Amino acid sequence: CSPLCGKKKKKKTAPGVTKEVEDTSIDSLQPGMLVQCSVAKVLESGLVVRFLSSFIGTIDLFHLASMIPLPDEDEEEEAKPAAPQDVSATDSYAEKQKILARILYVDVGSKSVGLTLAPHILEQRPPIYHALGARIGQVFAESVIRRIDPGIGMVLSLPASSIPGHSDSAQQLQGWVHISNAADERSEKLEKSFKVGRVVPSRVTGFSWMDGVLNLTMKKSVVEASIIGLEDITPGQIIKAKVVTLGDKGCIVAVAEHVRGLVPPPHYADVKLNNPEKSLTIGKTLTLRVLTVDPLTRRLILSNKKSLVNSELPIIHSLPQCLAGTVGHGWVAKVQDNGLLISLFGKVMGFAMVTECGIDRDSDDIHECFNQGQVVKIRILETNTERGRLRLSLRTTGPLPPPSKKEKVDKGEKGEKTKKVKAVDNSPKLEIGSVVPVEVTSVEDGVVSVKAAGAAGEGAGAMGFLTEAHLSDHPRLGKALFAKLKVGFAVDAVVLQHEKTKQRYAMSAKPSIIEAARAGTLPSKVESVRPQQFLQGFVKGVAEYGVFVCFLDGLSALAPKGNLSNKPVASAADLGFTVGQSVRCCVVSVDAAKGRISITLKPSMCMCPDASFLKSLLEQQELLASASAFP
């Protein structure tokens, strides 16, 4: 409850609105409070408002409900756009107008209060561009200039139809172009170079989460550039870059305006350079090959070796590409007594035994024949995708040798060797993440055994199980349901994971998990998760250092103890999280290479924007009544 809440009811107010009490001081105001305001003055740059009778605050232009000026209702569609000084985003407000606003900040020293009318802050949800999936590098070919602030920048409206997967051209996003990003050549007087209503191309360079707008550039060189961020670069790609600095750890190059890469010393050239500063002069443009790129860690490693830059062999940068017999280029990462550790593109690495290095073990020393960073032509002999291992050879011609692992054999009755035949699983199959109707077959030992119902060929008859924690989003209802369930009772459940050894499926009847599965927002692979994404899951485990949250097919994420509460905590176990508990989380970071996802469970970040949790409570109460009445 707000510190300003009182017991007296003077008049009806919207839910959550802070009410006035006696002896209110500025120290009582807190950011996030929702207050009823009255417009005291309308300015070109924003609004001055009164709230809680005795306080005066300001609403900046960027924090109005919309920065885009709204045309008059009587204005004809083909009318000429008004000049920037004639139309303002504040024209839709009038003095003494009643509005709801949320407090942004309180400066007790200067006794100033800033408020906002931004819809995403008022409704406590992410900005609209986040829900639509706008990304850095997105190009809007038909942006429209809506407002020009001389000497500062411009406000643009962006059609949502430019974002892949969205066709609603009426929906508009807001963007901001700073004067420094208006053109390749700086223009001191924007009002002379641009006009309101003009259609211009723009490109997203960043996000302003608090203001709820996209940061844009209108520079032609950036809008038309093939690379604006690390997300636009792939391993093996040929790019041009300018030398920025040359240091002990390597050569820093500029690939784009905000993109930097590193050329390590072993990759300066095919031969060792005694004086690299003579070849890699500052400002020189180099043609380079991308070795590895990781947008999450902002890491880009490049090579200036001509043998790699001019290579026409296939670029091997992922395990699915590593087929036996494929020939490509790699470079020596480490020389060992028993062979070579060889790096390929991306983060793919393989090992070539000394017998596959093309040298005579009796007369040649592998440490003298090879050196770190040396480019070699390799052929893939064998791939173990489960363990992420490659067996390589420097012999690129001739027949492939047999697999290193021998087939397991058993002796028959007469001593003859026979191959082991794996047992074939002919049980009905269900798709991970699908929602299926199931019938209870037994209830015992805290587990509800179920059988998939439905038409034949759709997994009907597949066996599964539900734990007590997965019967409901609400623990007490889950416990009551477990006590009332009888054989033959039908419920809907989502398939979480396949236990192959027991030929059964782990399932969940939680409404929040079922709703997320139907919406397609329940991930099963780390590659499908992105930062700032909101996910529904359930607690898999609680440790002192954090809470593990699980999704589909065993995919889990870690919420460190610092991301569990808005207040410091000594141990995650002190917060009362339980295994199986339904949670809503926000993704902080993703490391696809290591398969790690970091999330936050802070209530201030993961607040549910609707009443789905309450809705599920009512639905589950009806389900409990049905289970109790089931014969």
Buried (B, 14 or more C-beta within 10 A) or exposed (E): EBEBEEEEEEEEBEEEBBBBBEEBEEEBBEEEBBBBBEBBBBEEEBBBBBBBEEBBBBBBBBBBBBBBBBBEEEEEEEEEBBEBEEBBBBBBBEEEEEBBBBBBEBEEEEEEBBBBBBEBBBEBBBBBBBEBEBEBBBBBEBBBBBBBBBEEBBBBBBBBBBBEEBEEEEBBBBBBBBBEBBBEEEBEEBBEEBEBEBEBBBBBBEBBBBBBBBBBBBBEEBBEBEBBBBEBBEBBBEBEBEBEEBEEEBBBBBBBBEBBBBBBBBBBBBEEBEEBEEBBEEEEEBEBBBBBBBBEEEEBBBBBBEBBBEBEBBBBBEBEBBEEEBBBBBBBBEBEEEBBBBBBBBBBBBBBBBEBBBBEEEEEEBEEBBEEBBBBBBBBBBBEEEEEBBBBBBBBEEEEEEEEEEEEEEEEEEEEEEEEEEEEEEBBEBEBBBBBEBEBBEBEEEEBBBBBBBEEEBBBEBBBBBBBBBBBBBBEBBBBBBEBBEEEBEBBBBBBBBEEEEBBBBBBBBBBBBBBBBEEBBBBEBEBBEEEBBBBBBBBBBEEEBBBBBBBBEBBBBBBBEBBBEEEEEEBBEBEBEBBBBBBBBBBBBEBEEEBBBBBBBEEBBEBEEEBBEEBBEEBBEBBEEBEEBE
